[in-house]
Amino acid sequence: MADEGLRDQVRERYARAARTVARSGDGTGAGTEVRADCCGGGGATVLDDQDAPFGAGLYEPGETSELPAEAVLASLGCGNPLAVAELKAGERVLDLGSGGGIDVLLSARRVGPAGFAYGLDMTDEMLDLARANAARAGATNVEFVKGHIEDIPLPDAAVDVVISNCVINLSVDKPAVLAEMFRVLAPGGRIGISDVVAQDELSAADRAERGSYVGCIAGALSRSEYLDGLASAGFVDADVAFTHEAAPGMHAAIIRARRPGAER
């Protein structure tokens, strides 16, 4: 029940963010200030505060200029997983916790018409927003699917790359998430994840003191916990690299790993 309560809190925070974006105006988004109730949680703007540790300011200038404004406004991540995923034309990509669809739409553009991008989210409001954004963008090689990242509704070996942007820390069963990522990856497939990660010396209590669970802090794994979890799931060549500090001793990080097999 405690886990389900946390999941409900996360769902409601993201639903509220999606409703806020949907009400933000006529779709131009210019100068609109949308408050991040989810990751970050401290009132940082999603679009206007380029120095915030969470949100659209973490993408390269011009990278999102051709996307619908609502997709950009709904970006609540802690990094840019596409910067490390090295997507190639024709690849199949899955974004865990796809939100308003920013990373799915960027992925679809990179893999081209021969490739495909899936987005998985548990929040109806975010799925509605993402599908509307895909229609605005004219993206035809995308699909947004409802489900939980601990139980991905795709078959084995369905994708070549799994990405995620500040979502795995919100899971109530992280070993299940890592195992599911491994299952849906084809042999030789890879992950390129942005997430919040704690320094190894911080206990669970230390993490809780630095921020809430729904704010992407209290539920974060430590670096060693992440590496151990990836190895237990079967991944190889795993690496966790800190990029910038989100709270004392808590860092946005890039996580890379590969499923054994011939590289795709």
Buried (B, 14 or more C-beta within 10 A) or exposed (E): EEEEEBBEBBBBBBBBBBBBBBEBBEEEBEEBEBBBBBBBBEEBBBBBBEEBBBBBBBBEEEBBEEBBBBBBBBBBBBBBBBBBBEBEEEBBBBBBBBBBBBBBBBBBBBBBEEBBBBBBBBBEBBBBBBBBBBEBBEBEBBBBBEBBBBEBEBEEBBBBBBBBBBBBBBBBBBEBBBBBBBBBBBEEBBBBBBBBBBBEEBEEEBBBBBBEBBBBBBBBBBBEBBBBBBEEBBBEEBEBEBBEEBBEBBBBBBBBBBBEEEEB
